[in-house]
Amino acid sequence: MSSRTDAAGSADDLADPVCDRCGEPIPNDRVIRLSSEPCPALERRYVAVTKPYCPDCVAAVGMLALEGES
């Protein structure tokens, strides 16, 4: 659901996304979107989702690894 503000875009398009874990706004150049897709045996019970997270929260749940210098 989003409310249209004008032809330039919706109000949702103008605001920074909010981290689904900590609730803090995420600058558009730092947002990480995590997606899940249920296996065939579970797809009748669950739906695929994509949600925005900040880098700190992605790292905290173990989904972000630091790359060492080459």
Sequence and secondary structure as in RCSB ss.txt:
>XXXX:A:sequence
MSSRTDAAGSADDLADPVCDRCGEPIPNDRVIRLSSEPCPALERRYVAVTKPYCPDCVAAVGMLALEGES
>XXXX:A:secstr
   EEETTEEHHHHS  B TTT  B  TTT EEEEE   TTTTTT   EEEEE HHHHHHTT        
